[in-house]
Amino acid sequence: MENNKPESQVENLSEVLQVRRDKLSELQKMGRDPFKISKYDVTHHSNEVIDQYDSLEGQRVSLAGRIMSKRIMGKASFMHLQDQNGRIQAYVKRDDIGLDEYKLFKTYDIGDIVGIEGFVFKTKTEEVSVHVEKLVLLSKSLQVLPEKYHGLKDVDLRYRQRYVDLIVNPEVKDAFLTRTKALKALRSYLDERGFLEVETPILNTIAGGANARPFITHHNTLDIPMYLRIANELYLKRLIVGGFDKVYEMGRMFRNEGMDMKHNPEYTAIELYQAYADYKDMMDITENVISHMAEIATGSMKINYQGTEIDFTPPWKRMTMEECVKEYAGVDFSEINTDEEALAIAREKGIEITPGMRRGEVINAFFEEFGEDKLIQPTFITHHPVEVSPLAKRNVEDPRRTDRFEAFANKWELANAFSELNDPIDQRGRFEDQVRKRELGDDEACEMDEDFINALEVGLPPTGGLGIGIDRVIMLLTNSTTIRDVLLFPTMKPLRDGSSEADEEAEKKEVKIDLSKVKVEPLFEEDIDFETFSKSDFRVVKVLKCEEVPKSNKLLKFTLNDGSGQERVILSGIKMHYSAEELVGKTLVAITNLPPRKMMGVESCGMLISAVCDYDGEELLNLLMVDDKIPAGAKLY
């Protein structure tokens, strides 16, 4: 395990590790090598013994687990054993297990895995315990667990070494037990309603089914590029063409995009499709299945997320995207009919304009900027524009819209669904429009899929489809602030062999720059009076959270501690130079008394200070980072 202790302490720790290896060597010389043991019969777990004490008192039980504490008291000792379900005290007496065995037990370390046999009793302090009559070492721990009171607190290290996290922070297991309950409830809900669980390819020759950047790999035998799936939609709809009426698949999806509190490159999603159903049927399934997951996993359809009560009880609120924009942005798109009018109002309201942008995309941009942040309670946003819905069926009454919805809660998108487009001629046109977007530089736009169009030409019945982001739902059900808390092994930047995170950071700081290639802007020649300059309030700020701003290629959103007791949000266009992940916990400098301004629908309150220069023909940008010992709110003069 990595550590950031002083050198003398590291040397001492190395000595401790050597002692453990020496103990193992001695055991092996004695013919007591624990690693040669392949099996141990366990009759009970810790929680069973404690919960069923009345019926188990005096009965013989066999348990196995990890030693988490030891108290040697001469001829008798106590230890706490931790297994999958909790901890239980064990009483070990020399006269019961024998002198030789007791001597060996006294050499066992915290973290060693043992098996115990004995009878159940209560101590004088009324603690349910096991009086050990037989003890065997099953595995020797050669590492030192984090000590009891401080535990494993380094968040980054907890994710990298989840196995240690689960040992020393057993409450972490609760989120994953809740996750398992919720997923079982989801599957049982669908299975009971006649849905068939299927499996579709993870390796695809076309990255289709969603707008996202894929991971690319290579198939050696076929000598072709392949993509890890960004969605399983197109394969599942092929199964509906083939005659299955209700299908679903839950599994990993892969998107080569940013990482933040709600995004991991691989994540779990479920997609389901039902023949002869529409998007309204999918709304019913969505609100019923998520509320069912909440009730089974947490005991209630109402949950508390970070101090806010969210009520998943059906029915959920429903509003069209245009109604949402009208309510929260004050713009009525029923009166705006041309691309030119839409772009004009977008410029007026400060919406970012992208190449080839049209009316429907402007409506979607308005929704993302002004509407999403208002959707705290579960809400369906319906009838998305055709331009942003390449796989959804057009609305009969208004062909500019689609019969589609997204489900939101806590400002997050949880689900996406629509009446599936089954017109192959219309679908080809939508794909061609996506190809046009790719040519304009949108590397998340869909590719043409001729085989899928062929499947539609064979005949897709009227079909409703739904996709749910499982990890975000679990975040809400477990009150988790980051997706990494609900993934056992989240994606992490690897450390080189033998290096620590401190080594990695040190190497970053040692990057050599050829100063002959650096060009800087000329110094300002105009004078500025000291009174004006002194009005700029430069403060030290600590990065609490950092995340990518959706739909923006430049912006990162910082949540900062500025020493005032209130969190400050600042947006900065430095995404090309830094990942959101690497900036969490850093100490920066910001101007804090600038007037707020809206950027991509988020109010930015201040400006982070960076050093910018031209390096070998490209912009080089470095955020101004200062010593972590400087407190948040410290004023710069």
Backbone torsions as a table, in degrees:
resi	resn	phi	psi	omega
1	MET	NA	143.9	179.8
2	GLU	-74.4	153.6	175.2
3	ASN	-150.7	155.0	-178.9
4	ASN	-116.9	34.2	-176.8
5	LYS	-84.2	160.9	175.8
6	PRO	-55.8	158.2	-173.1
7	GLU	-57.3	-41.0	-178.5
8	SER	-63.0	-37.5	179.0
9	GLN	-70.0	-35.6	177.6
10	VAL	-63.0	-41.6	178.3
11	GLU	-61.9	-43.6	178.7
12	ASN	-62.4	-40.0	178.6
13	LEU	-62.6	-41.0	178.5
14	SER	-61.2	-37.5	177.0
15	GLU	-63.1	-41.1	179.0
16	VAL	-62.3	-43.2	178.8
17	LEU	-62.8	-38.2	178.7
18	GLN	-66.0	-37.6	177.9
19	VAL	-59.4	-41.4	179.3
20	ARG	-63.8	-40.0	177.9
21	ARG	-67.0	-36.3	176.7
22	ASP	-64.5	-40.2	177.5
23	LYS	-61.3	-41.9	178.4
24	LEU	-62.4	-43.3	-179.4
25	SER	-60.3	-41.5	178.7
26	GLU	-63.4	-42.5	178.3
27	LEU	-61.6	-41.1	-179.7
28	GLN	-65.5	-38.5	177.7
29	LYS	-64.5	-30.1	179.7
30	MET	-81.8	-2.7	-175.5
31	GLY	78.5	21.5	-178.2
32	ARG	-115.9	39.3	-179.3
33	ASP	-64.2	112.0	-177.0
34	PRO	-65.9	-24.3	-176.2
35	PHE	-76.9	-4.1	175.5
36	LYS	-90.3	-6.6	178.3
37	ILE	-81.9	126.4	-175.6
38	SER	-105.3	-16.9	-172.5
39	LYS	-151.4	148.0	173.4
40	TYR	-146.9	129.8	-177.3
41	ASP	-82.9	116.5	179.3
42	VAL	-105.4	125.9	179.9
43	THR	-100.2	-27.7	-175.9
44	HIS	-143.9	160.5	171.4
45	HIS	-111.2	164.7	-173.2
46	SER	-55.3	-46.8	-176.4
47	ASN	-66.4	-32.6	178.8
48	GLU	-65.2	-43.7	-179.2
49	VAL	-63.3	-42.7	-178.4
50	ILE	-70.0	-45.3	-176.6
51	ASP	-71.1	-29.9	-175.2
52	GLN	-109.7	32.0	-175.2
53	TYR	-56.8	-41.5	-175.4
54	ASP	-57.8	-38.6	-179.2
55	SER	-88.3	-19.1	-176.9
56	LEU	-100.7	-6.2	-178.4
57	GLU	-54.8	126.4	179.3
58	GLY	81.8	-6.9	-178.6
59	GLN	-84.9	153.0	179.8
60	ARG	-84.4	133.5	-179.8
61	VAL	-134.8	160.1	177.9
62	SER	-130.8	123.2	-179.8
63	LEU	-129.3	160.8	174.8
64	ALA	-140.9	144.9	178.3
65	GLY	177.1	-167.1	-174.2
66	ARG	-101.4	135.8	176.3
67	ILE	-71.0	121.3	-179.3
68	MET	-110.4	-15.3	174.3
69	SER	-160.4	153.7	178.1
70	LYS	-142.1	140.2	173.3
71	ARG	-131.3	105.3	-179.6
72	ILE	-85.8	125.3	-175.9
73	MET	-130.8	57.9	178.6
74	GLY	74.0	-111.9	-176.2
75	LYS	-85.7	-4.0	179.9
76	ALA	-142.8	151.5	-176.5
77	SER	-145.1	160.3	172.5
78	PHE	-119.4	150.0	171.4
79	MET	-146.7	158.8	172.9
80	HIS	-108.9	130.0	-179.1
81	LEU	-105.8	129.9	179.2
82	GLN	-112.6	123.2	174.2
83	ASP	-118.1	-166.3	-175.8
84	GLN	-58.2	-33.1	-170.6
85	ASN	-102.0	-1.6	179.3
86	GLY	150.1	-156.0	-179.0
87	ARG	-126.0	150.5	175.6
88	ILE	-144.6	147.6	179.4
89	GLN	-83.1	143.4	175.6
90	ALA	-124.9	137.5	179.2
91	TYR	-106.2	120.3	-175.7
92	VAL	-117.0	119.0	-176.8
93	LYS	-116.5	135.6	-176.8
94	ARG	-57.7	-42.4	-175.5
95	ASP	-68.4	-21.1	-178.1
96	ASP	-87.3	-36.9	-176.7
97	ILE	-102.9	-9.1	178.7
98	GLY	99.8	149.9	-175.6
99	LEU	-60.9	-47.7	-177.6
100	ASP	-64.0	-42.4	-178.4
101	GLU	-68.2	-34.6	179.9
102	TYR	-68.9	-37.1	176.0
103	LYS	-61.0	-42.9	178.2
104	LEU	-64.4	-42.8	-179.2
105	PHE	-58.2	-38.2	-178.5
106	LYS	-65.2	-19.9	178.4
107	THR	-89.7	-8.6	-178.7
108	TYR	-67.2	149.7	-175.4
109	ASP	-108.9	158.8	170.7
110	ILE	-59.4	130.0	-177.6
111	GLY	105.2	-20.6	177.0
112	ASP	-64.4	149.2	179.7
113	ILE	-105.4	126.8	-176.1
114	VAL	-130.7	160.1	170.3
115	GLY	-113.8	139.4	-179.6
116	ILE	-129.4	144.0	171.4
117	GLU	-125.9	140.4	178.7
118	GLY	174.8	-168.9	-178.6
119	PHE	-111.3	155.6	-174.2
120	VAL	-86.6	135.1	177.1
121	PHE	-154.6	175.6	174.3
122	LYS	-116.1	141.0	176.7
123	THR	-77.9	178.5	179.2
124	LYS	-63.2	-23.8	178.9
125	THR	-91.0	11.9	176.8
126	GLU	68.7	24.7	176.4
127	GLU	-91.4	124.7	178.4
128	VAL	-63.8	128.9	-174.5
129	SER	-143.3	171.3	173.9
130	VAL	-115.7	122.6	174.8
131	HIS	-82.7	108.8	-170.6
132	VAL	-78.5	130.3	175.5
133	GLU	-114.5	-17.3	176.6
134	LYS	-145.1	134.8	-175.3
135	LEU	-136.8	133.7	179.3
136	VAL	-138.6	134.9	175.4
137	LEU	-81.1	120.4	-175.6
138	LEU	-100.4	-25.8	178.9
139	SER	-160.3	135.0	-179.2
140	LYS	-95.8	124.9	176.7
141	SER	-83.2	120.6	-178.9
142	LEU	-96.8	0.2	175.9
143	GLN	-112.0	163.9	178.7
144	VAL	-102.7	123.0	177.1
145	LEU	-70.6	150.6	174.7
146	PRO	-55.6	142.6	-175.7
147	GLU	-67.8	159.8	-165.4
148	LYS	-55.5	-48.1	-166.3
149	TYR	-82.8	-30.1	179.7
150	HIS	-97.6	-28.2	173.9
151	GLY	60.9	-162.2	178.3
152	LEU	-97.6	96.7	-173.6
153	LYS	-101.4	-24.3	-180.0
154	ASP	-61.9	112.7	-172.7
155	VAL	-61.5	-44.2	-178.9
156	ASP	-61.8	-42.5	-179.1
157	LEU	-68.3	-33.4	177.3
158	ARG	-60.7	-41.3	-179.6
159	TYR	-72.8	-35.7	-179.9
160	ARG	-70.8	-36.9	-177.9
161	GLN	-117.9	63.7	-176.9
162	ARG	-59.1	-32.5	-179.8
163	TYR	-60.3	-38.0	176.6
164	VAL	-74.2	-40.0	178.6
165	ASP	-55.4	-44.8	-178.1
166	LEU	-67.0	-29.2	179.9
167	ILE	-75.6	-51.4	-171.4
168	VAL	-89.5	-16.6	174.9
169	ASN	-123.1	68.8	-172.5
170	PRO	-58.9	-20.6	178.3
171	GLU	-64.6	-19.7	177.8
172	VAL	-60.5	-31.0	-179.6
173	LYS	-60.1	-28.7	-173.9
174	ASP	-58.6	-40.7	-179.2
175	ALA	-62.3	-38.3	-177.0
176	PHE	-79.0	-28.3	172.2
177	LEU	-67.8	-40.4	175.8
178	THR	-62.5	-41.0	178.0
179	ARG	-58.4	-47.1	-179.3
180	THR	-61.6	-43.5	178.0
181	LYS	-59.7	-43.5	-177.8
182	ALA	-65.0	-41.1	-179.2
183	LEU	-69.9	-36.3	175.1
184	LYS	-63.0	-41.0	179.6
185	ALA	-64.4	-39.9	179.4
186	LEU	-62.7	-48.4	-179.1
187	ARG	-63.1	-45.0	-177.1
188	SER	-64.5	-36.7	178.7
189	TYR	-59.4	-46.1	-177.8
190	LEU	-73.7	-41.6	-179.6
191	ASP	-60.2	-40.9	-179.0
192	GLU	-67.2	-17.4	-179.9
193	ARG	-105.3	18.2	171.0
194	GLY	86.1	11.0	176.9
195	PHE	-79.9	142.6	-179.5
196	LEU	-103.5	124.5	177.4
197	GLU	-81.4	130.5	-176.3
198	VAL	-130.3	174.5	176.4
199	GLU	-128.3	135.6	178.9
200	THR	-125.5	165.7	-173.6
201	PRO	-63.2	143.6	172.0
202	ILE	-91.1	-34.4	175.2
203	LEU	-89.2	123.1	-177.6
204	ASN	-122.8	152.3	174.2
205	THR	-88.3	-16.8	175.6
206	ILE	-130.7	133.6	177.5
207	ALA	-85.3	92.1	-174.5
208	GLY	-126.7	171.7	176.1
209	GLY	98.4	-7.5	-180.0
210	ALA	-167.2	166.4	173.9
211	ASN	-96.4	101.9	-177.4
212	ALA	-163.4	156.8	178.0
213	ARG	-86.6	126.4	-174.8
214	PRO	-91.0	164.0	165.8
215	PHE	-85.8	136.0	-177.0
216	ILE	-111.8	133.8	175.1
217	THR	-130.7	-173.7	-177.3
218	HIS	-135.5	133.8	176.5
219	HIS	-94.4	113.2	-172.7
220	ASN	-66.1	-44.2	-176.2
221	THR	-66.3	-45.8	179.7
222	LEU	-81.2	-14.9	-178.4
223	ASP	53.8	51.2	178.3
224	ILE	-135.9	152.2	172.0
225	PRO	-72.8	146.6	175.7
226	MET	-135.5	161.9	-175.7
227	TYR	-122.1	139.3	166.4
228	LEU	-71.9	138.1	-170.0
229	ARG	-62.0	139.1	172.3
230	ILE	-96.8	-15.1	176.9
231	ALA	-165.9	158.1	176.9
232	ASN	-108.5	13.6	-172.5
233	GLU	-57.0	-50.9	-171.0
234	LEU	-67.7	-33.0	176.7
235	TYR	-70.6	-40.8	-179.6
236	LEU	-64.3	-36.8	178.2
237	LYS	-69.6	-29.8	174.0
238	ARG	-61.4	-34.8	178.8
239	LEU	-69.5	-33.7	174.6
240	ILE	-65.3	-40.3	174.6
241	VAL	-57.7	-40.2	-176.6
242	GLY	-74.3	-8.1	173.1
243	GLY	119.5	-5.6	172.4
244	PHE	-78.3	132.7	-176.7
245	ASP	-88.7	-28.9	-178.6
246	LYS	-140.2	117.1	179.7
247	VAL	-135.4	154.0	172.0
248	TYR	-150.2	156.1	173.1
249	GLU	-142.3	130.8	175.0
250	MET	-115.6	129.0	-178.7
251	GLY	-179.3	-172.9	-176.9
252	ARG	-77.7	137.9	169.0
253	MET	-116.9	158.6	-173.0
254	PHE	-134.8	121.8	179.4
255	ARG	-133.4	125.8	-173.9
256	ASN	-85.4	67.5	-173.1
257	GLU	-131.4	-170.2	-175.0
258	GLY	-66.6	165.4	178.6
259	MET	-121.8	129.6	175.2
260	ASP	-155.3	-163.9	-174.2
261	MET	-61.9	-23.1	-178.3
262	LYS	-113.4	-0.5	-174.0
263	HIS	-130.0	131.5	171.1
264	ASN	-130.2	143.5	-176.3
265	PRO	-56.7	-33.8	170.9
266	GLU	-115.8	135.5	-175.5
267	TYR	-148.9	167.2	-177.8
268	THR	-102.7	131.3	176.7
269	ALA	-138.5	158.0	172.1
270	ILE	-122.3	136.4	171.0
271	GLU	-123.7	139.0	179.0
272	LEU	-136.9	150.4	-177.6
273	TYR	-137.7	139.2	-178.7
274	GLN	-133.2	121.5	178.0
275	ALA	-69.3	148.1	176.9
276	TYR	64.4	27.4	176.6
277	ALA	-128.2	165.0	179.7
278	ASP	-129.0	-172.7	-175.3
279	TYR	-64.4	-27.1	178.0
280	LYS	-67.9	-37.5	174.8
281	ASP	-63.9	-36.6	179.0
282	MET	-67.2	-33.2	175.6
283	MET	-62.9	-42.7	178.9
284	ASP	-61.2	-44.7	179.9
285	ILE	-63.2	-43.5	-176.4
286	THR	-59.9	-53.0	-176.4
287	GLU	-68.8	-31.5	-179.6
288	ASN	-75.6	-40.8	-175.3
289	VAL	-75.1	-37.7	179.7
290	ILE	-70.5	-39.3	176.9
291	SER	-65.6	-35.1	177.1
292	HIS	-66.0	-42.9	177.1
293	MET	-59.7	-44.0	-179.8
294	ALA	-62.3	-44.7	-176.6
295	GLU	-65.9	-43.8	-178.7
296	ILE	-69.5	-40.7	-174.0
297	ALA	-80.6	-32.0	-174.6
298	THR	-119.4	-12.8	-179.7
299	GLY	93.5	-0.7	-178.6
300	SER	-155.7	152.7	173.1
301	MET	-82.2	-7.6	176.3
302	LYS	-105.5	130.0	179.8
303	ILE	-124.0	158.3	174.0
304	ASN	-108.6	116.9	178.7
305	TYR	-115.8	110.4	177.6
306	GLN	50.8	42.3	176.1
307	GLY	89.8	-3.4	179.1
308	THR	-112.2	129.0	176.9
309	GLU	-80.2	128.0	176.5
310	ILE	-117.8	125.0	-174.4
311	ASP	-106.9	109.4	-179.4
312	PHE	-87.3	3.3	-177.9
313	THR	-60.7	126.1	177.0
314	PRO	-67.9	155.7	-2.3
315	PRO	-85.0	153.8	177.6
316	TRP	-91.4	158.4	177.4
317	LYS	-63.1	144.3	179.9
318	ARG	-131.9	131.4	175.8
319	MET	-152.0	146.8	178.1
320	THR	-72.8	161.2	178.8
321	MET	-61.6	-40.4	-179.7
322	GLU	-66.5	-36.8	176.5
323	GLU	-64.0	-39.2	179.5
324	CYS	-65.0	-43.5	179.0
325	VAL	-63.7	-41.8	180.0
326	LYS	-63.1	-41.2	-177.0
327	GLU	-69.8	-41.5	-171.1
328	TYR	-103.9	-17.5	179.0
329	ALA	-113.8	-12.5	179.2
330	GLY	71.9	21.6	179.4
331	VAL	-116.2	126.0	-177.5
332	ASP	-102.6	102.6	-176.8
333	PHE	-78.1	-4.9	173.1
334	SER	-69.3	-17.8	178.8
335	GLU	-103.8	3.7	179.5
336	ILE	-118.3	110.3	-169.1
337	ASN	-112.1	-15.1	-176.9
338	THR	-114.0	159.6	177.0
339	ASP	-61.8	-39.3	-177.7
340	GLU	-62.4	-44.3	178.8
341	GLU	-63.5	-41.6	-178.5
342	ALA	-64.4	-43.8	-179.9
343	LEU	-65.5	-35.4	179.7
344	ALA	-64.4	-44.6	-179.8
345	ILE	-69.9	-29.8	177.4
346	ALA	-64.4	-45.0	178.7
347	ARG	-63.1	-40.1	-178.9
348	GLU	-62.2	-35.4	-176.3
349	LYS	-95.4	3.9	176.6
350	GLY	79.4	23.2	177.6
351	ILE	-77.4	136.5	178.3
352	GLU	-68.0	126.8	-179.3
353	ILE	-95.2	130.7	178.1
354	THR	-113.0	157.2	-178.0
355	PRO	-55.9	134.4	177.4
356	GLY	74.0	13.9	-175.6
357	MET	-65.8	138.0	-179.7
358	ARG	-125.5	178.7	-173.2
359	ARG	-52.8	-49.0	-177.3
360	GLY	-61.4	-38.0	179.6
361	GLU	-71.3	-30.9	175.4
362	VAL	-66.2	-43.6	177.8
363	ILE	-57.4	-46.3	-179.7
364	ASN	-62.9	-39.5	178.4
365	ALA	-64.7	-39.8	176.5
366	PHE	-62.1	-42.7	179.3
367	PHE	-61.4	-46.2	-178.1
368	GLU	-64.9	-34.2	-176.9
369	GLU	-81.1	-39.2	-171.8
370	PHE	-111.2	-21.4	-171.4
371	GLY	-101.0	-42.4	-170.9
372	GLU	-55.7	-43.3	-175.6
373	ASP	-67.3	-9.8	-179.8
374	LYS	-92.4	-8.1	-170.9
375	LEU	-94.0	81.0	-179.1
376	ILE	-85.4	-54.1	177.6
377	GLN	-77.5	152.3	-178.3
378	PRO	-51.6	126.6	-174.3
379	THR	-144.1	138.1	172.2
380	PHE	-96.9	123.3	171.5
381	ILE	-100.8	121.5	-170.4
382	THR	-116.8	166.8	170.6
383	HIS	60.3	60.0	176.2
384	HIS	-68.8	152.9	177.0
385	PRO	-63.0	150.6	179.5
386	VAL	-58.5	-37.1	-174.2
387	GLU	-60.7	-25.8	-178.8
388	VAL	-110.7	15.6	-176.7
389	SER	-137.3	70.2	-171.7
390	PRO	-68.5	-12.4	-176.6
391	LEU	-117.1	6.9	-175.6
392	ALA	-101.8	150.1	-179.7
393	LYS	-74.9	140.1	177.8
394	ARG	-66.6	147.7	174.4
395	ASN	-74.8	133.9	-175.1
396	VAL	-65.2	-39.2	-176.2
397	GLU	-76.3	-30.6	179.2
398	ASP	-140.6	95.3	-175.4
399	PRO	-63.1	-10.1	176.1
400	ARG	-76.9	-15.9	178.9
401	ARG	-104.9	166.1	173.7
402	THR	-120.2	159.7	174.3
403	ASP	-85.4	78.6	-173.8
404	ARG	-137.3	156.2	170.8
405	PHE	-145.1	156.6	165.4
406	GLU	-121.7	140.4	178.3
407	ALA	-101.3	131.2	-178.8
408	PHE	-122.3	149.2	168.8
409	ALA	-157.2	141.8	-176.9
410	ASN	55.9	33.3	-179.6
411	LYS	72.5	1.3	-176.3
412	TRP	-101.8	144.5	169.6
413	GLU	-76.4	123.8	178.4
414	LEU	-105.0	-29.2	-174.6
415	ALA	-150.7	155.7	179.0
416	ASN	-139.2	134.8	-175.1
417	ALA	-157.7	160.1	175.7
418	PHE	-164.7	166.2	165.2
419	SER	-73.5	120.1	-170.9
420	GLU	-68.6	139.2	174.7
421	LEU	-69.8	117.4	179.3
422	ASN	-117.6	10.5	175.3
423	ASP	-90.0	108.9	-175.2
424	PRO	-64.6	-29.9	-180.0
425	ILE	-70.8	-45.0	176.5
426	ASP	-63.1	-41.4	-179.4
427	GLN	-61.7	-40.7	178.2
428	ARG	-61.6	-40.9	178.7
429	GLY	-64.0	-38.8	178.2
430	ARG	-65.4	-42.3	177.4
431	PHE	-61.8	-41.3	179.6
432	GLU	-62.8	-36.1	177.1
433	ASP	-66.3	-37.7	176.9
434	GLN	-65.7	-40.1	176.7
435	VAL	-60.5	-39.7	177.3
436	ARG	-60.4	-41.0	179.0
437	LYS	-64.7	-38.6	177.8
438	ARG	-62.3	-39.3	180.0
439	GLU	-67.2	-24.3	177.6
440	LEU	-86.7	1.8	175.2
441	GLY	108.6	3.5	178.8
442	ASP	-86.1	97.5	-176.6
443	ASP	-80.2	4.9	174.6
444	GLU	-101.1	-5.6	-178.9
445	ALA	-69.6	154.1	-178.2
446	CYS	-68.5	156.5	172.1
447	GLU	-96.4	164.2	173.4
448	MET	-70.1	134.2	178.4
449	ASP	-125.1	93.6	-175.1
450	GLU	-65.9	-36.7	-178.7
451	ASP	-67.4	-36.6	178.1
452	PHE	-66.3	-40.1	176.8
453	ILE	-62.7	-38.7	176.9
454	ASN	-61.8	-39.2	177.5
455	ALA	-62.2	-41.7	177.8
456	LEU	-64.5	-34.7	178.5
457	GLU	-68.3	-30.4	173.1
458	VAL	-64.7	-35.6	174.1
459	GLY	127.4	107.1	172.6
460	LEU	-102.5	121.5	178.3
461	PRO	-64.8	164.7	171.7
462	PRO	-52.2	128.6	-169.8
463	THR	-142.3	140.2	171.1
464	GLY	-104.4	137.2	179.8
465	GLY	-128.3	150.0	-176.1
466	LEU	-145.4	137.5	171.9
467	GLY	-126.6	134.6	-180.0
468	ILE	-122.9	131.3	174.2
469	GLY	-81.0	102.8	-172.6
470	ILE	-62.8	-43.7	-172.4
471	ASP	-62.8	-37.9	179.8
472	ARG	-68.4	-37.9	176.5
473	VAL	-62.0	-43.3	-179.6
474	ILE	-65.8	-36.8	175.7
475	MET	-55.6	-43.7	-179.9
476	LEU	-67.3	-42.4	-176.6
477	LEU	-69.6	-23.8	-177.6
478	THR	-108.0	5.1	179.5
479	ASN	57.7	40.1	-178.0
480	SER	-96.4	136.8	-176.1
481	THR	-89.3	-10.8	179.2
482	THR	-141.3	148.1	-179.3
483	ILE	-61.7	-25.3	-178.9
484	ARG	-65.7	-22.8	179.8
485	ASP	-76.7	-12.7	179.6
486	VAL	-115.2	7.1	172.6
487	LEU	-112.5	126.0	-178.5
488	LEU	-61.2	-40.2	-178.6
489	PHE	-132.4	79.8	179.9
490	PRO	-67.6	158.5	178.8
491	THR	-67.2	130.3	-179.9
492	MET	-131.9	148.6	173.4
493	LYS	-66.8	126.2	-175.3
494	PRO	-71.7	148.3	171.6
495	LEU	-97.0	142.3	178.7
496	ARG	-66.3	156.2	-179.3
497	ASP	-54.4	128.4	175.6
498	GLY	81.3	-2.9	-177.5
499	SER	-99.5	157.3	174.0
500	SER	-110.7	171.1	177.2
501	GLU	-62.4	-32.8	177.7
502	ALA	-64.7	-39.0	177.8
503	ASP	-62.1	-43.3	-178.9
504	GLU	-61.4	-43.7	-179.5
505	GLU	-65.2	-39.5	-179.8
506	ALA	-62.8	-39.2	-178.8
507	GLU	-67.5	-35.8	177.2
508	LYS	-58.8	-41.2	-176.6
509	LYS	-70.9	-19.2	-176.5
510	GLU	-92.9	8.3	178.9
511	VAL	-59.2	127.8	-177.5
512	LYS	-85.7	136.9	177.6
513	ILE	-118.2	128.2	176.3
514	ASP	-79.7	102.5	-173.6
515	LEU	-64.2	-19.1	179.3
516	SER	-69.1	-16.7	-179.3
517	LYS	-97.5	0.9	-176.5
518	VAL	-91.8	133.5	172.3
519	LYS	-125.8	135.5	178.9
520	VAL	-119.3	157.2	177.5
521	GLU	-65.3	147.1	176.1
522	PRO	-58.8	147.6	178.0
523	LEU	-65.5	147.0	177.1
524	PHE	-63.0	131.6	-179.5
525	GLU	-96.2	-17.8	179.7
526	GLU	-79.0	137.6	178.9
527	ASP	-72.7	149.4	171.1
528	ILE	-130.4	132.6	-175.1
529	ASP	-74.9	152.0	-175.4
530	PHE	-63.1	-31.5	-179.6
531	GLU	-63.8	-42.8	178.6
532	THR	-64.6	-46.3	-178.8
533	PHE	-60.6	-40.3	-175.8
534	SER	-66.1	-14.8	179.1
535	LYS	-75.8	-17.3	176.7
536	SER	-76.1	123.3	-175.8
537	ASP	-98.3	96.7	178.5
538	PHE	-86.5	125.7	-177.5
539	ARG	-133.4	149.9	172.0
540	VAL	-78.9	133.2	-179.3
541	VAL	-130.1	146.8	177.6
542	LYS	-106.7	134.8	-178.5
543	VAL	-82.2	110.1	176.9
544	LEU	-82.5	-44.7	178.1
545	LYS	-142.0	151.4	174.0
546	CYS	-144.9	129.2	-178.0
547	GLU	-145.1	155.5	176.8
548	GLU	-72.9	143.8	175.7
549	VAL	-85.0	120.6	-178.4
550	PRO	-54.7	141.6	175.4
551	LYS	70.3	6.8	178.1
552	SER	-114.4	134.0	178.9
553	ASN	-86.5	-7.5	-172.9
554	LYS	-118.7	-33.1	-163.7
555	LEU	-89.7	137.7	165.7
556	LEU	-113.9	141.6	179.6
557	LYS	-104.5	119.7	-179.6
558	PHE	-103.3	132.2	167.1
559	THR	-106.3	120.5	-166.1
560	LEU	-122.0	148.4	167.6
561	ASN	-96.1	112.4	-179.0
562	ASP	-105.2	13.0	177.9
563	GLY	86.1	-4.0	-176.1
564	SER	-87.7	-12.9	-174.9
565	GLY	94.0	-11.5	177.2
566	GLN	-113.9	137.0	178.8
567	GLU	-68.7	140.0	179.0
568	ARG	-113.2	137.5	177.2
569	VAL	-109.7	126.6	175.0
570	ILE	-131.0	133.0	174.4
571	LEU	-99.9	140.8	-179.1
572	SER	-140.6	135.8	-176.6
573	GLY	-84.9	60.1	-175.3
574	ILE	-120.5	17.9	-175.8
575	LYS	-60.0	-28.7	-179.3
576	MET	-72.3	-15.1	-175.0
577	HIS	-109.6	-24.8	-177.3
578	TYR	-137.8	149.5	168.9
579	SER	-90.9	150.1	-179.7
580	ALA	-59.1	-39.0	-175.2
581	GLU	-59.5	-42.2	-172.3
582	GLU	-74.8	-12.6	-175.7
583	LEU	-94.9	-12.1	179.4
584	VAL	-63.2	129.6	179.2
585	GLY	91.6	-6.9	-178.6
586	LYS	-76.3	159.5	177.8
587	THR	-110.8	118.6	-172.1
588	LEU	-122.5	-178.9	176.4
589	VAL	-123.4	137.6	-178.3
590	ALA	-140.7	152.0	166.4
591	ILE	-88.2	123.0	-169.5
592	THR	-107.4	-3.5	-176.5
593	ASN	-113.5	26.1	172.8
594	LEU	-79.1	150.8	177.1
595	PRO	-65.9	141.5	179.6
596	PRO	-60.5	146.6	173.1
597	ARG	-141.7	145.0	-177.0
598	LYS	-85.3	134.1	176.6
599	MET	-134.5	118.3	-178.4
600	MET	52.9	38.0	176.2
601	GLY	82.1	0.2	-179.5
602	VAL	-112.5	133.9	179.8
603	GLU	-81.0	118.3	180.0
604	SER	-98.9	124.7	-173.4
605	CYS	-114.6	76.2	178.0
606	GLY	127.9	-171.4	-177.9
607	MET	-145.3	130.2	174.3
608	LEU	-81.2	145.9	-175.7
609	ILE	-95.4	128.2	178.5
610	SER	-128.1	158.2	172.0
611	ALA	-104.4	124.0	-174.6
612	VAL	-123.6	136.1	174.2
613	CYS	-151.4	169.1	175.5
614	ASP	-93.8	122.7	-178.6
615	TYR	-124.3	109.4	178.5
616	ASP	55.5	38.7	176.3
617	GLY	89.1	-2.8	179.2
618	GLU	-125.0	154.5	179.4
619	GLU	-73.3	130.7	173.8
620	LEU	-111.4	126.1	-177.6
621	LEU	-128.1	132.8	175.3
622	ASN	-130.4	121.8	172.2
623	LEU	-62.2	141.9	177.0
624	LEU	-78.1	108.1	179.9
625	MET	-110.2	138.9	-176.7
626	VAL	-122.6	173.8	-176.9
627	ASP	-57.4	131.9	-178.6
628	ASP	-63.9	-16.1	-179.8
629	LYS	-74.6	-16.6	178.8
630	ILE	-73.8	126.2	-175.4
631	PRO	-72.9	152.4	174.4
632	ALA	-60.5	137.0	178.9
633	GLY	95.8	-9.3	178.6
634	ALA	-60.7	133.1	-175.7
635	LYS	-89.8	138.5	177.4
636	LEU	-97.6	134.0	179.2
637	TYR	-115.9	NA	NA
